[in-house]
Amino acid sequence: MRVLVACEFSGVVRDAFIAHGHDAVSCDLLPTEKPGPHIQGDVLDVIDFPHEFDLMIAHPPCTHLAVSGARWFKDKREEQEMALNFVRLLMDADIPRIAVENPVSVISSRIRKPDQIIQPWQFGHGEVKATCLWLKNLPPLKPTDIVEGREARVHLMPPSKDRWKRRSVTYRGIANAMASQWGEIGI
């Protein structure tokens, strides 16, 4: 299966699909943090090629979308509209199967409700971080390793210049569940 992991610089989801035998590439405006197939550039230029990919996992930036930043929404209406339009373009891409991932956000009220909300503790990580999935031709993920512990590690990260990057990296357990469960779906 040919997989595009949109808006991913970490390589975590890309590498999970590669480990499961798929032809996967990540794409982000940033360079990849780990060696591997990566397109540094605008994903909208990449999804223009029809029939290039069988599956896209998209992680659009949540800066102007996540409800955790709601107190600033009134000051960034234009940025939020641009972010929502970007999400719509990803959701409408000519790719047979799509998953768009984001925290609890205005996508739910402005575009549509998510098909699923998952937590890291359902996939082997003893932490909380509600993550919404909007799915096209994909089943909801099944929990793979429910663990104890409900620490809000991501929420409690101290301020730093790269805090936003560290907060956006997909948990390996979730990436592995995506690769093992969605990678098995026949085209």
ChimeraX attribute file (.defattr): number of C-alpha atoms within 10 A of each C-alpha:
attribute: neighborCount
match mode: 1-to-1
recipient: residues
	/A:1	17
	/A:2	16
	/A:3	25
	/A:4	29
	/A:5	28
	/A:6	27
	/A:7	20
	/A:8	30
	/A:9	24
	/A:10	21
	/A:11	23
	/A:12	21
	/A:13	30
	/A:14	28
	/A:15	25
	/A:16	22
	/A:17	27
	/A:18	18
	/A:19	14
	/A:20	14
	/A:21	13
	/A:22	17
	/A:23	16
	/A:24	25
	/A:25	23
	/A:26	28
	/A:27	25
	/A:28	20
	/A:29	14
	/A:30	15
	/A:31	16
	/A:32	18
	/A:33	12
	/A:34	12
	/A:35	10
	/A:36	14
	/A:37	16
	/A:38	23
	/A:39	21
	/A:40	16
	/A:41	14
	/A:42	14
	/A:43	19
	/A:44	14
	/A:45	8
	/A:46	15
	/A:47	19
	/A:48	12
	/A:49	12
	/A:50	10
	/A:51	11
	/A:52	14
	/A:53	20
	/A:54	17
	/A:55	24
	/A:56	26
	/A:57	24
	/A:58	24
	/A:59	22
	/A:60	20
	/A:61	18
	/A:62	22
	/A:63	14
	/A:64	22
	/A:65	24
	/A:66	17
	/A:67	16
	/A:68	14
	/A:69	12
	/A:70	13
	/A:71	8
	/A:72	11
	/A:73	15
	/A:74	9
	/A:75	10
	/A:76	10
	/A:77	12
	/A:78	12
	/A:79	14
	/A:80	19
	/A:81	14
	/A:82	12
	/A:83	19
	/A:84	20
	/A:85	13
	/A:86	15
	/A:87	22
	/A:88	14
	/A:89	13
	/A:90	23
	/A:91	19
	/A:92	11
	/A:93	17
	/A:94	18
	/A:95	22
	/A:96	14
	/A:97	20
	/A:98	25
	/A:99	25
	/A:100	21
	/A:101	22
	/A:102	24
	/A:103	21
	/A:104	20
	/A:105	21
	/A:106	19
	/A:107	22
	/A:108	14
	/A:109	9
	/A:110	10
	/A:111	12
	/A:112	10
	/A:113	15
	/A:114	19
	/A:115	15
	/A:116	14
	/A:117	17
	/A:118	19
	/A:119	20
	/A:120	23
	/A:121	23
	/A:122	20
	/A:123	23
	/A:124	18
	/A:125	20
	/A:126	17
	/A:127	19
	/A:128	18
	/A:129	19
	/A:130	14
	/A:131	17
	/A:132	22
	/A:133	24
	/A:134	21
	/A:135	18
	/A:136	17
	/A:137	13
	/A:138	16
	/A:139	13
	/A:140	17
	/A:141	18
	/A:142	13
	/A:143	16
	/A:144	14
	/A:145	15
	/A:146	14
	/A:147	14
	/A:148	12
	/A:149	11
	/A:150	14
	/A:151	14
	/A:152	12
	/A:153	13
	/A:154	15
	/A:155	11
	/A:156	8
	/A:157	12
	/A:158	8
	/A:159	8
	/A:160	9
	/A:161	7
	/A:162	8
	/A:163	12
	/A:164	15
	/A:165	11
	/A:166	13
	/A:167	13
	/A:168	18
	/A:169	15
	/A:170	18
	/A:171	15
	/A:172	17
	/A:173	21
	/A:174	26
	/A:175	19
	/A:176	22
	/A:177	20
	/A:178	20
	/A:179	22
	/A:180	17
	/A:181	15
	/A:182	19
	/A:183	21
	/A:184	12
	/A:185	13
	/A:186	7
	/A:187	9
